């Protein structure tokens, strides 16, 4: 592939990564703090997995490579982003504790969240 084609692929990759970085930031991994009535502060924590694929190149019949001439170029890319809750950072009475959410089907995660909420509600009584 000629230098011009490589430059176009590099620009394609840079554009893709730039657009992906707009979709995710630190606020997606460390959520907004939740203040509980008993003074407990809960901070949601999640992980972000980003996968992307891109490529491109010149196509057509090219018998002589001339970097000064534009060659037909074809490029494309795609991405997938997965946000997954990991747990909560619990701050209470000057102590920190991490409450991990098991990585299982979403139904079990919801059950864990409900049990956690019910447990904090019962502890306040």
C-alpha positions in Angstrom: 0.0 0.0 0.0 1.4 3.4 -0.9 2.1 6.0 1.7 -1.0 8.0 0.8 -3.2 4.9 1.4 -1.5 4.3 4.8 -2.2 7.8 5.8 -5.9 7.4 5.0 -6.1 4.3 7.1 -4.3 6.1 10.0 -6.8 9.0 9.7 -9.7 6.5 9.6 -8.4 4.9 12.9 -7.8 8.3 14.6 -11.3 9.4 13.7 -12.8 6.2 15.0 -10.9 6.4 18.3 -11.8 10.0 18.7 -15.5 9.3 18.2 -15.4 6.4 20.6 -13.8 8.5 23.3 -16.7 10.9 23.0 -19.1 8.0 23.9 -17.3 7.0 27.1 -15.6 8.9 29.9 -14.8 8.6 33.6 -18.4 9.4 34.5 -19.4 6.1 33.0 -17.0 4.1 35.1 -17.3 6.0 38.4 -21.0 7.0 38.7 -22.6 9.9 40.6 -22.4 9.4 44.4 -25.6 8.4 46.1 -26.2 9.8 49.6 -28.2 7.6 51.9 -30.2 8.8 54.9 -27.8 7.1 57.4 -24.8 9.0 56.1 -23.6 6.2 53.8 -22.2 7.3 50.5 -22.5 4.8 47.7 -20.5 5.3 44.4 -21.4 3.0 41.5 -18.5 1.5 39.7 -18.6 -0.1 36.3 -16.1 -1.2 33.6 -16.1 -0.3 30.0 -14.9 -2.6 27.2 -14.4 -1.1 23.8 -13.6 -3.2 20.7 -13.1 -1.7 17.3 -12.0 -2.8 13.9 -11.1 -0.8 11.0 -9.2 -1.1 7.8 -8.9 0.1 4.3 -6.7 0.4 1.3 -6.3 1.3 -2.3 -8.1 -0.8 -4.8 -8.2 -1.3 -8.5 -5.4 -2.0 -11.0 -2.3 -0.1 -10.0 0.7 -0.8 -12.1 2.9 2.1 -11.0 2.9 3.5 -7.5 3.0 7.2 -7.6 2.6 8.9 -4.2 1.6 12.2 -6.0 -1.5 10.7 -7.5 -4.7 9.8 -5.7 -5.6 6.1 -5.9 -9.1 4.8 -5.3 -9.4 4.2 -1.6 -11.9 2.1 0.4 -12.1 2.1 4.2 -14.4 1.3 6.9 -14.7 0.6 10.6 -17.0 -0.6 13.3 -17.1 -0.7 17.1 -18.9 -2.2 20.1 -19.0 -0.7 23.6 -20.1 -2.7 26.6 -20.7 -1.1 30.0 -20.9 -3.6 32.8 -21.7 -2.7 36.5 -19.0 -4.0 38.8 -20.1 -2.9 42.2 -20.4 0.0 44.7 -17.8 1.8 46.7 -19.4 2.2 50.2 -18.1 5.0 52.4 -19.6 4.9 56.0 -18.2 6.2 59.3 -14.8 7.0 57.7 -14.4 3.4 56.4 -14.4 2.3 52.8 -15.8 -1.0 51.6 -16.3 -2.4 48.0 -19.5 -4.3 47.4 -19.0 -6.4 44.4 -21.8 -7.4 42.0 -21.3 -10.9 40.8 -20.8 -11.3 37.0 -23.8 -13.4 36.2 -27.1 -13.0 34.3 -28.8 -9.7 34.8 -31.6 -11.2 36.8 -29.1 -12.2 39.6 -27.6 -8.7 39.4 -31.0 -7.2 40.0 -31.7 -9.6 42.8 -28.4 -8.5 44.4 -29.3 -4.9 44.1 -32.7 -5.5 45.6 -31.2 -7.5 48.5 -28.6 -4.8 49.1 -31.3 -2.0 49.1 -33.5 -4.1 51.4 -30.6 -4.9 53.7 -29.8 -1.2 54.1 -33.5 -0.4 54.7 -33.7 -3.1 57.4 -30.4 -1.9 59.0 -31.9 1.6 59.4 -34.9 0.4 61.4 
